[in-house]
Amino acid sequence: MPLTKPNQDLRRDLQGLASDLKWSAVELMRIAERLSLAGNEHDAQAVIRICQVMQNGEDRLVGYGDEVKAGLILREQA
C-alpha cells in the first residue's frame, strides 16, 4: 500500500533530520581530530562522545522512517 501524503512528508522529514545529524557528527569529528592534534585530548574526547549520541539519534530517526514506510507509524494529518 502506498504511503499517504502526510506519511510521505513524515518519512522525508525523518530522513532529512537523520541526514542533518550525520553531517553534523562528521563535522564535529573533524573538530575533534583538530583538538586532539592540538593536544586538547580531553575536549576531543568530549566532542567524540557528543558525536556518538548524535549517531545514535540518527539511527533512531532512520528506524522511525523505516517504520513509517512499513505502515507501523502513521500520521493522520499534515
N, CA, C, O and CB atoms as a CASP TS submission, in Angstrom:
PFRMAT TS
TARGET T0000
AUTHOR 0000-0000-0000
METHOD Language model
MODEL 1
PARENT N/A
ATOM      1  N   MET     1       0.850  -1.174   0.000  1.00  0.00           N
ATOM      2  CA  MET     1       0.000   0.000   0.000  1.00  0.00           C
ATOM      3  C   MET     1       0.901   1.245   0.000  1.00  0.00           C
ATOM      4  O   MET     1       1.794   1.368   0.839  1.00  0.00           O
ATOM      5  CB  MET     1      -0.970  -0.006   1.233  1.00  0.00           C
ATOM      6  N   PRO     2       0.664   2.155  -0.936  1.00  0.00           N
ATOM      7  CA  PRO     2       1.498   3.367  -0.992  1.00  0.00           C
ATOM      8  C   PRO     2       1.241   4.265   0.216  1.00  0.00           C
ATOM      9  O   PRO     2       0.170   4.238   0.823  1.00  0.00           O
ATOM     10  CB  PRO     2       1.227   4.150  -2.296  1.00  0.00           C
ATOM     11  N   LEU     3       2.254   5.056   0.542  1.00  0.00           N
ATOM     12  CA  LEU     3       2.136   5.973   1.673  1.00  0.00           C
ATOM     13  C   LEU     3       1.229   7.144   1.319  1.00  0.00           C
ATOM     14  O   LEU     3       1.216   7.620   0.183  1.00  0.00           O
ATOM     15  CB  LEU     3       3.521   6.484   2.104  1.00  0.00           C
ATOM     16  N   THR     4       0.473   7.598   2.313  1.00  0.00           N
ATOM     17  CA  THR     4      -0.328   8.810   2.131  1.00  0.00           C
ATOM     18  C   THR     4       0.618  10.006   2.097  1.00  0.00           C
ATOM     19  O   THR     4       1.774   9.900   2.506  1.00  0.00           O
ATOM     20  CB  THR     4      -1.398   8.968   3.273  1.00  0.00           C
ATOM     21  N   LYS     5       0.133  11.123   1.616  1.00  0.00           N
ATOM     22  CA  LYS     5       0.950  12.338   1.546  1.00  0.00           C
ATOM     23  C   LYS     5       1.491  12.726   2.924  1.00  0.00           C
ATOM     24  O   LYS     5       2.682  13.017   3.037  1.00  0.00           O
ATOM     25  CB  LYS     5       0.131  13.496   0.960  1.00  0.00           C
ATOM     26  N   PRO     6       0.658  12.743   3.983  1.00  0.00           N
ATOM     27  CA  PRO     6       1.208  13.073   5.307  1.00  0.00           C
ATOM     28  C   PRO     6       2.316  12.111   5.748  1.00  0.00           C
ATOM     29  O   PRO     6       3.298  12.535   6.357  1.00  0.00           O
ATOM     30  CB  PRO     6       0.094  13.066   6.342  1.00  0.00           C
ATOM     31  N   ASN     7       2.162  10.823   5.445  1.00  0.00           N
ATOM     32  CA  ASN     7       3.185   9.852   5.828  1.00  0.00           C
ATOM     33  C   ASN     7       4.437   9.987   4.966  1.00  0.00           C
ATOM     34  O   ASN     7       5.547   9.780   5.457  1.00  0.00           O
ATOM     35  CB  ASN     7       2.632   8.434   5.722  1.00  0.00           C
ATOM     36  N   GLN     8       4.275  10.329   3.696  1.00  0.00           N
ATOM     37  CA  GLN     8       5.437  10.606   2.846  1.00  0.00           C
ATOM     38  C   GLN     8       6.218  11.790   3.405  1.00  0.00           C
ATOM     39  O   GLN     8       7.447  11.764   3.472  1.00  0.00           O
ATOM     40  CB  GLN     8       4.999  10.889   1.385  1.00  0.00           C
ATOM     41  N   ASP     9       5.488  12.826   3.805  1.00  0.00           N
ATOM     42  CA  ASP     9       6.135  14.017   4.374  1.00  0.00           C
ATOM     43  C   ASP     9       6.854  13.678   5.678  1.00  0.00           C
ATOM     44  O   ASP     9       7.971  14.137   5.916  1.00  0.00           O
ATOM     45  CB  ASP     9       5.096  15.131   4.619  1.00  0.00           C
ATOM     46  N   LEU    10       6.211  12.877   6.514  1.00  0.00           N
ATOM     47  CA  LEU    10       6.822  12.471   7.776  1.00  0.00           C
ATOM     48  C   LEU    10       8.104  11.691   7.516  1.00  0.00           C
ATOM     49  O   LEU    10       9.130  11.955   8.143  1.00  0.00           O
ATOM     50  CB  LEU    10       5.841  11.627   8.608  1.00  0.00           C
ATOM     51  N   ARG    11       8.053  10.745   6.608  1.00  0.00           N
ATOM     52  CA  ARG    11       9.243   9.941   6.298  1.00  0.00           C
ATOM     53  C   ARG    11      10.354  10.821   5.744  1.00  0.00           C
ATOM     54  O   ARG    11      11.514  10.676   6.129  1.00  0.00           O
ATOM     55  CB  ARG    11       8.901   8.825   5.292  1.00  0.00           C
ATOM     56  N   ARG    12      10.011  11.720   4.854  1.00  0.00           N
ATOM     57  CA  ARG    12      11.005  12.629   4.276  1.00  0.00           C
ATOM     58  C   ARG    12      11.617  13.514   5.363  1.00  0.00           C
ATOM     59  O   ARG    12      12.824  13.753   5.362  1.00  0.00           O
ATOM     60  CB  ARG    12      10.365  13.502   3.170  1.00  0.00           C
ATOM     61  N   ASP    13      10.786  14.002   6.290  1.00  0.00           N
ATOM     62  CA  ASP    13      11.296  14.818   7.396  1.00  0.00           C
ATOM     63  C   ASP    13      12.265  14.020   8.272  1.00  0.00           C
ATOM     64  O   ASP    13      13.323  14.520   8.651  1.00  0.00           O
ATOM     65  CB  ASP    13      10.131  15.348   8.248  1.00  0.00           C
ATOM     66  N   LEU    14      11.898  12.788   8.588  1.00  0.00           N
ATOM     67  CA  LEU    14      12.761  11.947   9.416  1.00  0.00           C
ATOM     68  C   LEU    14      14.085  11.662   8.715  1.00  0.00           C
ATOM     69  O   LEU    14      15.145  11.702   9.339  1.00  0.00           O
ATOM     70  CB  LEU    14      12.055  10.633   9.760  1.00  0.00           C
ATOM     71  N   GLN    15      14.021  11.374   7.421  1.00  0.00           N
ATOM     72  CA  GLN    15      15.245  11.130   6.662  1.00  0.00           C
ATOM     73  C   GLN    15      16.115  12.386   6.609  1.00  0.00           C
ATOM     74  O   GLN    15      17.337  12.307   6.728  1.00  0.00           O
ATOM     75  CB  GLN    15      14.908  10.659   5.240  1.00  0.00           C
ATOM     76  N   GLY    16      15.484  13.531   6.432  1.00  0.00           N
ATOM     77  CA  GLY    16      16.228  14.786   6.379  1.00  0.00           C
ATOM     78  C   GLY    16      16.920  15.096   7.694  1.00  0.00           C
ATOM     79  O   GLY    16      18.078  15.512   7.717  1.00  0.00           O
ATOM     80  N   LEU    17      16.198  14.889   8.790  1.00  0.00           N
ATOM     81  CA  LEU    17      16.797  15.120  10.110  1.00  0.00           C
ATOM     82  C   LEU    17      17.948  14.154  10.376  1.00  0.00           C
ATOM     83  O   LEU    17      18.971  14.541  10.940  1.00  0.00           O
ATOM     84  CB  LEU    17      15.736  14.980  11.208  1.00  0.00           C
ATOM     85  N   ALA    18      17.779  12.902   9.969  1.00  0.00           N
ATOM     86  CA  ALA    18      18.857  11.925  10.138  1.00  0.00           C
ATOM     87  C   ALA    18      20.087  12.344   9.336  1.00  0.00           C
ATOM     88  O   ALA    18      21.217  12.231   9.809  1.00  0.00           O
ATOM     89  CB  ALA    18      18.390  10.519   9.704  1.00  0.00           C
ATOM     90  N   SER    19      19.856  12.822   8.132  1.00  0.00           N
ATOM     91  CA  SER    19      20.962  13.286   7.289  1.00  0.00           C
ATOM     92  C   SER    19      21.663  14.487   7.913  1.00  0.00           C
ATOM     93  O   SER    19      22.891  14.574   7.895  1.00  0.00           O
ATOM     94  CB  SER    19      20.454  13.646   5.888  1.00  0.00           C
ATOM     95  N   ASP    20      20.884  15.407   8.463  1.00  0.00           N
ATOM     96  CA  ASP    20      21.466  16.582   9.124  1.00  0.00           C
ATOM     97  C   ASP    20      22.323  16.174  10.324  1.00  0.00           C
ATOM     98  O   ASP    20      23.406  16.719  10.535  1.00  0.00           O
ATOM     99  CB  ASP    20      20.353  17.547   9.575  1.00  0.00           C
ATOM    100  N   LEU    21      21.830  15.212  11.106  1.00  0.00           N
ATOM    101  CA  LEU    21      22.600  14.736  12.256  1.00  0.00           C
ATOM    102  C   LEU    21      23.901  14.078  11.808  1.00  0.00           C
ATOM    103  O   LEU    21      24.953  14.277  12.415  1.00  0.00           O
ATOM    104  CB  LEU    21      21.769  13.750  13.085  1.00  0.00           C
ATOM    105  N   LYS    22      23.812  13.296  10.743  1.00  0.00           N
ATOM    106  CA  LYS    22      25.009  12.623  10.233  1.00  0.00           C
ATOM    107  C   LYS    22      26.046  13.647   9.789  1.00  0.00           C
ATOM    108  O   LYS    22      27.221  13.537  10.141  1.00  0.00           O
ATOM    109  CB  LYS    22      24.649  11.686   9.062  1.00  0.00           C
ATOM    110  N   TRP    23      25.620  14.633   9.025  1.00  0.00           N
ATOM    111  CA  TRP    23      26.533  15.673   8.546  1.00  0.00           C
ATOM    112  C   TRP    23      27.157  16.409   9.725  1.00  0.00           C
ATOM    113  O   TRP    23      28.362  16.662   9.734  1.00  0.00           O
ATOM    114  CB  TRP    23      25.795  16.667   7.623  1.00  0.00           C
ATOM    115  N   SER    24      26.342  16.754  10.718  1.00  0.00           N
ATOM    116  CA  SER    24      26.844  17.472  11.889  1.00  0.00           C
ATOM    117  C   SER    24      27.864  16.635  12.655  1.00  0.00           C
ATOM    118  O   SER    24      28.885  17.156  13.104  1.00  0.00           O
ATOM    119  CB  SER    24      25.687  17.861  12.813  1.00  0.00           C
ATOM    120  N   ALA    25      27.593  15.348  12.803  1.00  0.00           N
ATOM    121  CA  ALA    25      28.520  14.467  13.515  1.00  0.00           C
ATOM    122  C   ALA    25      29.844  14.349  12.768  1.00  0.00           C
ATOM    123  O   ALA    25      30.907  14.314  13.387  1.00  0.00           O
ATOM    124  CB  ALA    25      27.898  13.078  13.707  1.00  0.00           C
ATOM    125  N   VAL    26      29.781  14.289  11.447  1.00  0.00           N
ATOM    126  CA  VAL    26      31.012  14.227  10.648  1.00  0.00           C
ATOM    127  C   VAL    26      31.836  15.493  10.857  1.00  0.00           C
ATOM    128  O   VAL    26      33.052  15.426  11.036  1.00  0.00           O
ATOM    129  CB  VAL    26      30.684  14.042   9.143  1.00  0.00           C
ATOM    130  N   GLU    27      31.179  16.633  10.835  1.00  0.00           N
ATOM    131  CA  GLU    27      31.891  17.897  11.044  1.00  0.00           C
ATOM    132  C   GLU    27      32.485  17.966  12.451  1.00  0.00           C
ATOM    133  O   GLU    27      33.612  18.430  12.630  1.00  0.00           O
ATOM    134  CB  GLU    27      30.947  19.090  10.811  1.00  0.00           C
ATOM    135  N   LEU    28      31.733  17.509  13.442  1.00  0.00           N
ATOM    136  CA  LEU    28      32.249  17.508  14.810  1.00  0.00           C
ATOM    137  C   LEU    28      33.432  16.553  14.962  1.00  0.00           C
ATOM    138  O   LEU    28      34.353  16.830  15.730  1.00  0.00           O
ATOM    139  CB  LEU    28      31.141  17.128  15.791  1.00  0.00           C
ATOM    140  N   MET    29      33.416  15.441  14.245  1.00  0.00           N
ATOM    141  CA  MET    29      34.557  14.522  14.290  1.00  0.00           C
ATOM    142  C   MET    29      35.808  15.199  13.741  1.00  0.00           C
ATOM    143  O   MET    29      36.908  14.981  14.251  1.00  0.00           O
ATOM    144  CB  MET    29      34.252  13.236  13.491  1.00  0.00           C
ATOM    145  N   ARG    30      35.647  16.012  12.714  1.00  0.00           N
ATOM    146  CA  ARG    30      36.793  16.758  12.181  1.00  0.00           C
ATOM    147  C   ARG    30      37.328  17.733  13.227  1.00  0.00           C
ATOM    148  O   ARG    30      38.538  17.896  13.383  1.00  0.00           O
ATOM    149  CB  ARG    30      36.397  17.519  10.894  1.00  0.00           C
ATOM    150  N   ILE    31      36.416  18.370  13.931  1.00  0.00           N
ATOM    151  CA  ILE    31      36.827  19.291  15.001  1.00  0.00           C
ATOM    152  C   ILE    31      37.541  18.515  16.112  1.00  0.00           C
ATOM    153  O   ILE    31      38.556  18.970  16.640  1.00  0.00           O
ATOM    154  CB  ILE    31      35.594  20.056  15.576  1.00  0.00           C
ATOM    155  N   ALA    32      37.008  17.351  16.461  1.00  0.00           N
ATOM    156  CA  ALA    32      37.636  16.526  17.497  1.00  0.00           C
ATOM    157  C   ALA    32      39.052  16.131  17.086  1.00  0.00           C
ATOM    158  O   ALA    32      39.964  16.116  17.913  1.00  0.00           O
ATOM    159  CB  ALA    32      36.791  15.265  17.773  1.00  0.00           C
ATOM    160  N   GLU    33      39.229  15.817  15.822  1.00  0.00           N
ATOM    161  CA  GLU    33      40.562  15.452  15.337  1.00  0.00           C
ATOM    162  C   GLU    33      41.532  16.625  15.481  1.00  0.00           C
ATOM    163  O   GLU    33      42.672  16.450  15.911  1.00  0.00           O
ATOM    164  CB  GLU    33      40.493  14.995  13.866  1.00  0.00           C
ATOM    165  N   ARG    34      41.070  17.819  15.116  1.00  0.00           N
ATOM    166  CA  ARG    34      41.927  19.003  15.250  1.00  0.00           C
ATOM    167  C   ARG    34      42.244  19.286  16.717  1.00  0.00           C
ATOM    168  O   ARG    34      43.369  19.658  17.052  1.00  0.00           O
ATOM    169  CB  ARG    34      41.252  20.232  14.609  1.00  0.00           C
ATOM    170  N   LEU    35      41.258  19.110  17.585  1.00  0.00           N
ATOM    171  CA  LEU    35      41.503  19.296  19.016  1.00  0.00           C
ATOM    172  C   LEU    35      42.564  18.320  19.518  1.00  0.00           C
ATOM    173  O   LEU    35      43.459  18.688  20.279  1.00  0.00           O
ATOM    174  CB  LEU    35      40.199  19.117  19.813  1.00  0.00           C
ATOM    175  N   SER    36      42.447  17.087  19.082  1.00  0.00           N
ATOM    176  CA  SER    36      43.402  16.069  19.501  1.00  0.00           C
ATOM    177  C   SER    36      44.807  16.391  18.999  1.00  0.00           C
ATOM    178  O   SER    36      45.783  16.280  19.742  1.00  0.00           O
ATOM    179  CB  SER    36      42.965  14.694  18.997  1.00  0.00           C
ATOM    180  N   LEU    37      44.899  16.789  17.741  1.00  0.00           N
ATOM    181  CA  LEU    37      46.205  17.145  17.174  1.00  0.00           C
ATOM    182  C   LEU    37      46.819  18.346  17.882  1.00  0.00           C
ATOM    183  O   LEU    37      48.041  18.480  17.945  1.00  0.00           O
ATOM    184  CB  LEU    37      46.070  17.440  15.684  1.00  0.00           C
ATOM    185  N   ALA    38      45.970  19.215  18.411  1.00  0.00           N
ATOM    186  CA  ALA    38      46.447  20.397  19.130  1.00  0.00           C
ATOM    187  C   ALA    38      46.785  20.078  20.590  1.00  0.00           C
ATOM    188  O   ALA    38      47.192  20.961  21.345  1.00  0.00           O
ATOM    189  CB  ALA    38      45.397  21.505  19.070  1.00  0.00           C
ATOM    190  N   GLY    39      46.615  18.822  20.976  1.00  0.00           N
ATOM    191  CA  GLY    39      46.952  18.424  22.332  1.00  0.00           C
ATOM    192  C   GLY    39      45.823  18.554  23.337  1.00  0.00           C
ATOM    193  O   GLY    39      46.038  18.386  24.537  1.00  0.00           O
ATOM    194  N   ASN    40      44.633  18.850  22.866  1.00  0.00           N
ATOM    195  CA  ASN    40      43.485  19.021  23.755  1.00  0.00           C
ATOM    196  C   ASN    40      42.639  17.745  23.730  1.00  0.00           C
ATOM    197  O   ASN    40      41.501  17.741  23.258  1.00  0.00           O
ATOM    198  CB  ASN    40      42.632  20.264  23.336  1.00  0.00           C
ATOM    199  N   GLU    41      43.221  16.675  24.245  1.00  0.00           N
ATOM    200  CA  GLU    41      42.589  15.362  24.169  1.00  0.00           C
ATOM    201  C   GLU    41      41.298  15.289  24.983  1.00  0.00           C
ATOM    202  O   GLU    41      40.349  14.619  24.576  1.00  0.00           O
ATOM    203  CB  GLU    41      43.556  14.298  24.647  1.00  0.00           C
ATOM    204  N   HIS    42      41.252  15.966  26.118  1.00  0.00           N
ATOM    205  CA  HIS    42      40.050  15.935  26.960  1.00  0.00           C
ATOM    206  C   HIS    42      38.841  16.475  26.192  1.00  0.00           C
ATOM    207  O   HIS    42      37.785  15.843  26.176  1.00  0.00           O
ATOM    208  CB  HIS    42      40.273  16.756  28.253  1.00  0.00           C
ATOM    209  N   ASP    43      38.989  17.631  25.563  1.00  0.00           N
ATOM    210  CA  ASP    43      37.883  18.204  24.791  1.00  0.00           C
ATOM    211  C   ASP    43      37.584  17.372  23.553  1.00  0.00           C
ATOM    212  O   ASP    43      36.426  17.245  23.155  1.00  0.00           O
ATOM    213  CB  ASP    43      38.205  19.644  24.385  1.00  0.00           C
ATOM    214  N   ALA    44      38.621  16.804  22.941  1.00  0.00           N
ATOM    215  CA  ALA    44      38.409  15.947  21.770  1.00  0.00           C
ATOM    216  C   ALA    44      37.533  14.758  22.140  1.00  0.00           C
ATOM    217  O   ALA    44      36.621  14.399  21.395  1.00  0.00           O
ATOM    218  CB  ALA    44      39.758  15.461  21.195  1.00  0.00           C
ATOM    219  N   GLN    45      37.807  14.149  23.286  1.00  0.00           N
ATOM    220  CA  GLN    45      37.004  13.005  23.726  1.00  0.00           C
ATOM    221  C   GLN    45      35.569  13.418  24.038  1.00  0.00           C
ATOM    222  O   GLN    45      34.635  12.660  23.777  1.00  0.00           O
ATOM    223  CB  GLN    45      37.637  12.353  24.956  1.00  0.00           C
ATOM    224  N   ALA    46      35.389  14.603  24.590  1.00  0.00           N
ATOM    225  CA  ALA    46      34.035  15.095  24.869  1.00  0.00           C
ATOM    226  C   ALA    46      33.252  15.280  23.571  1.00  0.00           C
ATOM    227  O   ALA    46      32.074  14.931  23.500  1.00  0.00           O
ATOM    228  CB  ALA    46      34.091  16.427  25.651  1.00  0.00           C
ATOM    229  N   VAL    47      33.899  15.821  22.555  1.00  0.00           N
ATOM    230  CA  VAL    47      33.233  16.019  21.260  1.00  0.00           C
ATOM    231  C   VAL    47      32.912  14.667  20.628  1.00  0.00           C
ATOM    232  O   VAL    47      31.855  14.507  20.018  1.00  0.00           O
ATOM    233  CB  VAL    47      34.122  16.865  20.305  1.00  0.00           C
ATOM    234  N   ILE    48      33.801  13.706  20.766  1.00  0.00           N
ATOM    235  CA  ILE    48      33.545  12.368  20.224  1.00  0.00           C
ATOM    236  C   ILE    48      32.330  11.743  20.906  1.00  0.00           C
ATOM    237  O   ILE    48      31.522  11.089  20.246  1.00  0.00           O
ATOM    238  CB  ILE    48      34.787  11.460  20.401  1.00  0.00           C
ATOM    239  N   ARG    49      32.192  11.936  22.213  1.00  0.00           N
ATOM    240  CA  ARG    49      31.007  11.407  22.914  1.00  0.00           C
ATOM    241  C   ARG    49      29.730  12.063  22.391  1.00  0.00           C
ATOM    242  O   ARG    49      28.703  11.401  22.241  1.00  0.00           O
ATOM    243  CB  ARG    49      31.131  11.634  24.441  1.00  0.00           C
ATOM    244  N   ILE    50      29.797  13.360  22.115  1.00  0.00           N
ATOM    245  CA  ILE    50      28.641  14.053  21.530  1.00  0.00           C
ATOM    246  C   ILE    50      28.303  13.437  20.177  1.00  0.00           C
ATOM    247  O   ILE    50      27.132  13.224  19.865  1.00  0.00           O
ATOM    248  CB  ILE    50      28.925  15.576  21.377  1.00  0.00           C
ATOM    249  N   CYS    51      29.318  13.152  19.381  1.00  0.00           N
ATOM    250  CA  CYS    51      29.103  12.541  18.065  1.00  0.00           C
ATOM    251  C   CYS    51      28.424  11.183  18.188  1.00  0.00           C
ATOM    252  O   CYS    51      27.549  10.845  17.389  1.00  0.00           O
ATOM    253  CB  CYS    51      30.435  12.392  17.323  1.00  0.00           C
ATOM    254  N   GLN    52      28.823  10.415  19.178  1.00  0.00           N
ATOM    255  CA  GLN    52      28.213   9.103  19.379  1.00  0.00           C
ATOM    256  C   GLN    52      26.728   9.232  19.711  1.00  0.00           C
ATOM    257  O   GLN    52      25.911   8.450  19.225  1.00  0.00           O
ATOM    258  CB  GLN    52      28.939   8.345  20.494  1.00  0.00           C
ATOM    259  N   VAL    53      26.385  10.209  20.531  1.00  0.00           N
ATOM    260  CA  VAL    53      24.975  10.454  20.854  1.00  0.00           C
ATOM    261  C   VAL    53      24.217  10.844  19.585  1.00  0.00           C
ATOM    262  O   VAL    53      23.104  10.373  19.348  1.00  0.00           O
ATOM    263  CB  VAL    53      24.839  11.567  21.935  1.00  0.00           C
ATOM    264  N   MET    54      24.825  11.702  18.779  1.00  0.00           N
ATOM    265  CA  MET    54      24.177  12.136  17.537  1.00  0.00           C
ATOM    266  C   MET    54      24.001  10.968  16.573  1.00  0.00           C
ATOM    267  O   MET    54      22.974  10.869  15.901  1.00  0.00           O
ATOM    268  CB  MET    54      24.993  13.252  16.867  1.00  0.00           C
ATOM    269  N   GLN    55      24.994  10.084  16.498  1.00  0.00           N
ATOM    270  CA  GLN    55      24.891   8.931  15.613  1.00  0.00           C
ATOM    271  C   GLN    55      23.793   7.979  16.077  1.00  0.00           C
ATOM    272  O   GLN    55      23.094   7.387  15.255  1.00  0.00           O
ATOM    273  CB  GLN    55      26.229   8.196  15.539  1.00  0.00           C
ATOM    274  N   ASN    56      23.640   7.831  17.387  1.00  0.00           N
ATOM    275  CA  ASN    56      22.540   7.009  17.905  1.00  0.00           C
ATOM    276  C   ASN    56      21.191   7.631  17.546  1.00  0.00           C
ATOM    277  O   ASN    56      20.256   6.919  17.179  1.00  0.00           O
ATOM    278  CB  ASN    56      22.659   6.844  19.437  1.00  0.00           C
ATOM    279  N   GLY    57      21.092   8.946  17.650  1.00  0.00           N
ATOM    280  CA  GLY    57      19.866   9.635  17.256  1.00  0.00           C
ATOM    281  C   GLY    57      19.583   9.469  15.777  1.00  0.00           C
ATOM    282  O   GLY    57      18.435   9.278  15.376  1.00  0.00           O
ATOM    283  N   GLU    58      20.624   9.542  14.969  1.00  0.00           N
ATOM    284  CA  GLU    58      20.463   9.331  13.523  1.00  0.00           C
ATOM    285  C   GLU    58      19.900   7.942  13.252  1.00  0.00           C
ATOM    286  O   GLU    58      18.973   7.784  12.458  1.00  0.00           O
ATOM    287  CB  GLU    58      21.813   9.514  12.786  1.00  0.00           C
ATOM    288  N   ASP    59      20.464   6.937  13.913  1.00  0.00           N
ATOM    289  CA  ASP    59      19.982   5.566  13.725  1.00  0.00           C
ATOM    290  C   ASP    59      18.511   5.432  14.112  1.00  0.00           C
ATOM    291  O   ASP    59      17.745   4.755  13.426  1.00  0.00           O
ATOM    292  CB  ASP    59      20.827   4.589  14.546  1.00  0.00           C
ATOM    293  N   ARG    60      18.117   6.078  15.214  1.00  0.00           N
ATOM    294  CA  ARG    60      16.710   6.017  15.637  1.00  0.00           C
ATOM    295  C   ARG    60      15.805   6.672  14.605  1.00  0.00           C
ATOM    296  O   ARG    60      14.745   6.135  14.280  1.00  0.00           O
ATOM    297  CB  ARG    60      16.525   6.697  17.005  1.00  0.00           C
ATOM    298  N   LEU    61      16.212   7.828  14.087  1.00  0.00           N
ATOM    299  CA  LEU    61      15.388   8.518  13.088  1.00  0.00           C
ATOM    300  C   LEU    61      15.242   7.685  11.820  1.00  0.00           C
ATOM    301  O   LEU    61      14.159   7.621  11.239  1.00  0.00           O
ATOM    302  CB  LEU    61      15.994   9.883  12.749  1.00  0.00           C
ATOM    303  N   VAL    62      16.324   7.051  11.390  1.00  0.00           N
ATOM    304  CA  VAL    62      16.252   6.177  10.214  1.00  0.00           C
ATOM    305  C   VAL    62      15.285   5.026  10.493  1.00  0.00           C
ATOM    306  O   VAL    62      14.481   4.661   9.635  1.00  0.00           O
ATOM    307  CB  VAL    62      17.665   5.629   9.838  1.00  0.00           C
ATOM    308  N   GLY    63      15.367   4.460  11.689  1.00  0.00           N
ATOM    309  CA  GLY    63      14.453   3.376  12.065  1.00  0.00           C
ATOM    310  C   GLY    63      13.001   3.822  12.067  1.00  0.00           C
ATOM    311  O   GLY    63      12.119   3.091  11.616  1.00  0.00           O
ATOM    312  N   TYR    64      12.751   5.029  12.578  1.00  0.00           N
ATOM    313  CA  TYR    64      11.383   5.554  12.557  1.00  0.00           C
ATOM    314  C   TYR    64      10.904   5.740  11.117  1.00  0.00           C
ATOM    315  O   TYR    64       9.747   5.460  10.804  1.00  0.00           O
ATOM    316  CB  TYR    64      11.302   6.893  13.324  1.00  0.00           C
ATOM    317  N   GLY    65      11.787   6.208  10.251  1.00  0.00           N
ATOM    318  CA  GLY    65      11.426   6.353   8.838  1.00  0.00           C
ATOM    319  C   GLY    65      11.068   5.014   8.215  1.00  0.00           C
ATOM    320  O   GLY    65      10.132   4.920   7.422  1.00  0.00           O
ATOM    321  N   ASP    66      11.820   3.976   8.579  1.00  0.00           N
ATOM    322  CA  ASP    66      11.510   2.629   8.086  1.00  0.00           C
ATOM    323  C   ASP    66      10.158   2.153   8.612  1.00  0.00           C
ATOM    324  O   ASP    66       9.408   1.486   7.900  1.00  0.00           O
ATOM    325  CB  ASP    66      12.616   1.637   8.497  1.00  0.00           C
ATOM    326  N   GLU    67       9.853   2.498   9.858  1.00  0.00           N
ATOM    327  CA  GLU    67       8.555   2.118  10.424  1.00  0.00           C
ATOM    328  C   GLU    67       7.415   2.857   9.731  1.00  0.00           C
ATOM    329  O   GLU    67       6.339   2.292   9.540  1.00  0.00           O
ATOM    330  CB  GLU    67       8.524   2.403  11.932  1.00  0.00           C
ATOM    331  N   VAL    68       7.640   4.104   9.357  1.00  0.00           N
ATOM    332  CA  VAL    68       6.625   4.845   8.595  1.00  0.00           C
ATOM    333  C   VAL    68       6.404   4.150   7.260  1.00  0.00           C
ATOM    334  O   VAL    68       5.265   3.940   6.844  1.00  0.00           O
ATOM    335  CB  VAL    68       7.053   6.334   8.377  1.00  0.00           C
ATOM    336  N   LYS    69       7.493   3.794   6.591  1.00  0.00           N
ATOM    337  CA  LYS    69       7.394   3.130   5.282  1.00  0.00           C
ATOM    338  C   LYS    69       6.639   1.804   5.388  1.00  0.00           C
ATOM    339  O   LYS    69       5.875   1.442   4.493  1.00  0.00           O
ATOM    340  CB  LYS    69       8.800   2.888   4.696  1.00  0.00           C
ATOM    341  N   ALA    70       6.863   1.081   6.499  1.00  0.00           N
ATOM    342  CA  ALA    70       6.200  -0.210   6.699  1.00  0.00           C
ATOM    343  C   ALA    70       4.760  -0.063   7.185  1.00  0.00           C
ATOM    344  O   ALA    70       4.044  -1.057   7.304  1.00  0.00           O
ATOM    345  CB  ALA    70       6.986  -1.042   7.689  1.00  0.00           C
ATOM    346  N   GLY    71       4.330   1.167   7.468  1.00  0.00           N
ATOM    347  CA  GLY    71       2.969   1.390   7.923  1.00  0.00           C
ATOM    348  C   GLY    71       2.782   1.203   9.419  1.00  0.00           C
ATOM    349  O   GLY    71       1.649   1.144   9.896  1.00  0.00           O
ATOM    350  N   LEU    72       3.881   1.107  10.169  1.00  0.00           N
ATOM    351  CA  LEU    72       3.787   0.914  11.615  1.00  0.00           C
ATOM    352  C   LEU    72       3.581   2.226  12.360  1.00  0.00           C
ATOM    353  O   LEU    72       3.045   2.237  13.468  1.00  0.00           O
ATOM    354  CB  LEU    72       5.034   0.229  12.127  1.00  0.00           C
ATOM    355  N   ILE    73       4.008   3.331  11.752  1.00  0.00           N
ATOM    356  CA  ILE    73       3.789   4.668  12.298  1.00  0.00           C
ATOM    357  C   ILE    73       2.992   5.442  11.266  1.00  0.00           C
ATOM    358  O   ILE    73       3.373   5.497  10.097  1.00  0.00           O
ATOM    359  CB  ILE    73       5.147   5.394  12.645  1.00  0.00           C
ATOM    360  N   LEU    74       1.892   6.038  11.688  1.00  0.00           N
ATOM    361  CA  LEU    74       1.015   6.753  10.764  1.00  0.00           C
ATOM    362  C   LEU    74       0.818   8.187  11.216  1.00  0.00           C
ATOM    363  O   LEU    74       0.718   8.466  12.411  1.00  0.00           O
ATOM    364  CB  LEU    74      -0.337   6.048  10.647  1.00  0.00           C
ATOM    365  N   ARG    75       0.763   9.079  10.268  1.00  0.00           N
ATOM    366  CA  ARG    75       0.412  10.474  10.540  1.00  0.00           C
ATOM    367  C   ARG    75      -0.965  10.686   9.924  1.00  0.00           C
ATOM    368  O   ARG    75      -1.170  10.457   8.732  1.00  0.00           O
ATOM    369  CB  ARG    75       1.492  11.497   9.952  1.00  0.00           C
ATOM    370  N   GLU    76      -1.889  11.122  10.742  1.00  0.00           N
ATOM    371  CA  GLU    76      -3.258  11.317  10.272  1.00  0.00           C
ATOM    372  C   GLU    76      -3.410  12.603   9.480  1.00  0.00           C
ATOM    373  O   GLU    76      -4.056  12.616   8.432  1.00  0.00           O
ATOM    374  CB  GLU    76      -4.216  11.322  11.442  1.00  0.00           C
ATOM    375  N   GLN    77      -2.816  13.692   9.975  1.00  0.00           N
ATOM    376  CA  GLN    77      -2.914  14.985   9.298  1.00  0.00           C
ATOM    377  C   GLN    77      -1.528  15.589   9.198  1.00  0.00           C
ATOM    378  O   GLN    77      -0.670  15.349  10.048  1.00  0.00           O
ATOM    379  CB  GLN    77      -3.883  15.946  10.045  1.00  0.00           C
ATOM    380  N   ALA    78      -1.317  16.372   8.157  1.00  0.00           N
ATOM    381  CA  ALA    78      -0.015  17.038   7.981  1.00  0.00           C
ATOM    382  C   ALA    78       0.070  18.258   8.859  1.00  0.00           C
ATOM    383  O   ALA    78       1.086  18.953   8.855  1.00  0.00           O
ATOM    384  CB  ALA    78       0.214  17.432   6.512  1.00  0.00           C
TER
END
